[in-house]
Amino acid sequence: MTQKNNADNQDWEMLGHDPVPGYKTAFYIAVLVSVIYLAVAFFSGGSVAH
């Protein structure tokens, strides 16, 4: 193995990590809330009372 490949493998090992519990759930909740917000904004017509 060349020196470059060895360095790349060390970089990937540093980037590896165990998933932190709760972040995936928080991400899905944030996406769900934003989709609901956009759906309500779209279906309400976005009309402004004059």
N, C-alpha and C positions, 0 to 999 in steps of 0.2 A: 504494500500500500504506500502511496506517495505521501509526502508531508502535507500537501494540500488537502487530500482526502481525510487525513487524520485530524487536521484542524477543523474541517467541516463537521466531522463526527463529534468533536468536543463541543462545538457551538450548539449542535442539536441536543446534546445531553444537558447543556445548561438551560436550554429553552423548555425542556420537559418538566412538567410539574403535575402534582396530583390535583384533581378538581376540588375546588372549595365548595362545600355544601351550601346550597341556598342561592348561589348566583344564577344557576340555570332557571330555577323557579322564578326569581326576580326578573330575569330577562323575558320569560314567557308572559309574566303578568304585565310588564311594561309594553310589550308588543300588543297584547290583547287590549289594553286600555287605549293605546293609540289607534288601533283599528276600529274600536267602538266609537271613539271620538270622531274619526274621519267619516264613518258611516252616518253618524248623527248629523254632522255638518253637511254631508252630501245630500241626505234625504230630507233635511229641513229646507232645502232649496237655497239657503244662503240669502234669503231676501231680507232687506232692511226696511223697516216701516218708515214711511216718509211723512 
